[in-house]
């Protein structure tokens, strides 16, 4: 099924292929991506509210990934 361009333009940002597998940011981003896939399955009709909800999930994913990055301190910060 084809989605409205406004939905498709947001959904593409939930791709996790650029993350390193098995690190914390990947795990967090994957969990959010699975949530988005479930939501899109349960809400098949595109609407302004769906678009707004996806935008808010994207904001949340970005913040959560940053939080996960903060837990993985690079070795140079120990100096």
N, C-alpha and C positions, 0 to 999 in steps of 0.2 A: 504494500500500500504506500502511496506517495504522501508525504507530509507537506504541510504548508511551508513555504520558504523560511518564514520566521522561526518555525520550530526546527527545521533542518539546520539553519545557521547557528543555532545554539547547541544542538545535539552534537555537532562535530567537535565541540570543545571538550567533550567527555571522553574522547579517545585516550587510551592509555599506552599506546604503542611506543611513545617516546620516553617512557619511564624505564628505569632499570628494574627488571623483575626481582621480586622478593625483597625489595627494600620498603621501608615504611610508607613513603609517598605513593609508591605503586599500589600497595595494599589498600590505602585509604582511597585513592582515585578509583580503583577497581570496585570497591564497595559502593561508591556513589554512582558509578556507571551502571552497576547492576540495579540499583534503585531506579535510576532514570529509565532503564529498559523495562522494568516492571511497571512503572507509571505509564509509559507510553503504550504498553499492552492493555492496561486497565482503562485508559482514557484514549480511545481511538479517534475521537473527533477533536481536531485542532480548534483552539479558541484563544482569545487574548489572555484569558486566565491561565491556560496551560503554558503559554509563552512566558508569562510573568513568573509562574512557578518554576519553570526550567531556568530562567535567569537567576532566580534566588538560589536554586540548587547549585548553579555554577559558581556563584559568589561563595556559597558555603564550601564547595569542593576546593576552591582556591585557598580559602582560609585554613581548611583542614590539612591540605597538602603542605602549606607553609608551616603549620604546627608540627607535622610529621618531620619536615626537614629540620626543624629546630631540635628534634630529639636525636638526630644523626649528626653530631658534631664532628667536623673534620679534625684530623689528627693535629693540624697546625694550631688549633685553638688551645691545645694543652700546654703550649710553651709559655 
